[in-house]
Amino acid sequence: YRCGAPILWRCIELKGNNPKAKKFIELVCRKQKPIYSLKLIHLEISYYNPLSSKKIEGIVRICPNIIHLNFKNCMGFSNRALNQLKAYPNLEVCSESGQSGYLVIHRKFDQIQIDPDDSSD
C-alpha cells in the first residue's frame, strides 16, 4: 500500500478475497495505522469472507474519519460489531447485507435498522 498521492486513498473498494483486501485486513488486525488511514472516508468491502467482528472494530478504530462503510455480501461477523457501529459518531452511511442480517445506518435521515431476528453475538 504505497501511493504517491494520498488523496487517492480517500475511497477504497476491495472485492472478494483478493490479495489487496487480505493485506488491508491484515494491517487492521495488527493495529498498524497505514499512512492513508486518517484520509479514508469511504470503504467498501464486498464478498470478503470471513469479515469478523474484530476486523470491523479494527477498521473503525484505525480509520476514525470514515463516513461511508459498505460490507456487501460479507459474512463472519455478529450484530455486536454492527451495534457498536451505531455509536460511531462520524458514520453517516453504513450498509451491510449478508448471512448475519441486515444493517442500514443513514444518520442524515435518522434511519437505523438492525435485523432483530439475528441473535448471533
C-alpha positions as CSV (number, residue, x, y, z in Angstrom):
1,Y,0.0,0.0,0.0
2,R,2.3,2.7,-1.2
3,C,0.8,5.6,-3.1
4,G,2.4,8.9,-4.1
5,A,-0.9,10.7,-3.9
6,P,-2.6,10.2,-0.6
7,I,-5.8,11.8,-1.8
8,L,-6.4,8.6,-3.9
9,W,-6.9,6.7,-0.6
10,R,-10.0,8.7,0.5
11,C,-12.1,5.9,-1.2
12,I,-11.1,2.3,-1.1
13,E,-13.1,-0.5,-2.7
14,L,-12.0,-4.1,-2.1
15,K,-13.7,-7.0,-3.7
16,G,-13.5,-10.7,-2.8
17,N,-10.6,-12.4,-1.2
18,N,-8.0,-10.8,-3.4
19,P,-4.5,-10.0,-2.1
20,K,-5.2,-6.3,-1.7
21,A,-8.2,-7.0,0.5
22,K,-6.3,-9.5,2.6
23,K,-3.4,-7.0,3.0
24,F,-5.7,-4.3,4.2
25,I,-7.4,-6.6,6.7
26,E,-4.1,-7.8,8.0
27,L,-3.0,-4.2,8.6
28,V,-6.2,-3.5,10.5
29,C,-5.8,-6.7,12.6
30,R,-2.2,-5.9,13.5
31,K,-3.3,-2.4,14.6
32,Q,-0.9,-0.8,12.2
33,K,-2.0,2.6,11.1
34,P,-1.5,3.0,7.4
35,I,-0.4,6.5,6.3
36,Y,-3.8,6.9,4.5
37,S,-6.0,5.9,7.4
38,L,-6.7,9.4,8.5
39,K,-7.8,10.4,5.0
40,L,-10.0,7.4,4.3
41,I,-13.7,8.4,4.3
42,H,-15.3,5.7,2.0
43,L,-14.6,2.0,2.4
44,E,-16.4,-0.7,0.5
45,I,-15.5,-4.4,1.2
46,S,-17.6,-6.8,-0.8
47,Y,-17.6,-10.6,-0.9
48,Y,-14.8,-10.9,1.7
49,N,-15.2,-13.9,3.9
50,P,-14.8,-14.1,6.8
51,L,-15.1,-10.5,7.8
52,S,-15.1,-10.9,11.6
53,S,-16.4,-8.5,14.3
54,K,-12.8,-7.9,15.4
55,K,-11.9,-6.8,11.8
56,I,-14.9,-4.4,11.6
57,E,-14.0,-2.9,15.0
58,G,-10.4,-2.5,13.8
59,I,-11.4,-0.7,10.7
60,V,-13.4,1.9,12.6
61,R,-10.6,2.3,15.2
62,I,-7.8,2.7,12.6
63,C,-9.9,4.9,10.2
64,P,-11.5,7.5,12.5
65,N,-12.7,9.8,9.8
66,I,-14.7,7.1,7.9
67,I,-18.1,8.2,6.8
68,H,-19.3,5.5,4.4
69,L,-19.0,1.8,5.1
70,N,-20.4,-1.0,2.9
71,F,-19.9,-4.7,3.7
72,K,-21.9,-6.1,0.8
73,N,-22.3,-9.9,0.9
74,C,-19.7,-10.3,3.6
75,M,-20.1,-12.9,6.3
76,G,-18.5,-13.9,9.6
77,F,-19.5,-11.0,12.0
78,S,-22.2,-10.6,14.5
79,N,-24.7,-8.0,15.4
80,R,-22.4,-7.0,18.3
81,A,-20.0,-5.3,15.9
82,L,-22.8,-3.8,14.0
83,N,-24.4,-2.4,17.1
84,Q,-21.0,-0.8,18.0
85,L,-21.1,1.0,14.6
86,K,-24.3,2.7,15.7
87,A,-22.4,4.6,18.3
88,Y,-19.6,5.7,16.0
89,P,-20.1,9.5,15.6
90,N,-18.7,10.1,12.1
91,L,-20.5,7.3,10.4
92,E,-23.3,8.6,8.1
93,V,-23.9,5.7,5.8
94,C,-23.4,2.0,6.7
95,S,-24.8,-0.7,4.6
96,E,-24.5,-4.4,5.2
97,S,-26.3,-7.4,3.9
98,G,-25.3,-11.0,4.2
99,Q,-25.7,-14.0,6.3
100,S,-25.5,-12.1,9.6
101,G,-28.5,-10.0,8.9
102,Y,-29.1,-6.5,7.5
103,L,-28.0,-3.2,8.8
104,V,-28.5,0.3,7.4
105,I,-27.5,3.5,9.1
106,H,-28.3,6.8,7.4
107,R,-27.8,9.4,10.1
108,K,-28.8,12.2,7.8
109,F,-32.2,10.7,7.7
110,D,-32.2,9.1,11.2
111,Q,-32.8,5.7,9.8
112,I,-31.2,2.8,11.8
113,Q,-32.2,-0.8,11.2
114,I,-30.7,-3.9,12.6
115,D,-32.2,-7.3,11.9
116,P,-33.9,-8.3,15.2
117,D,-34.1,-11.9,14.2
118,D,-30.3,-12.3,14.2
119,S,-29.3,-13.4,17.7
120,S,-25.7,-14.2,16.9
121,D,-23.3,-12.3,19.1
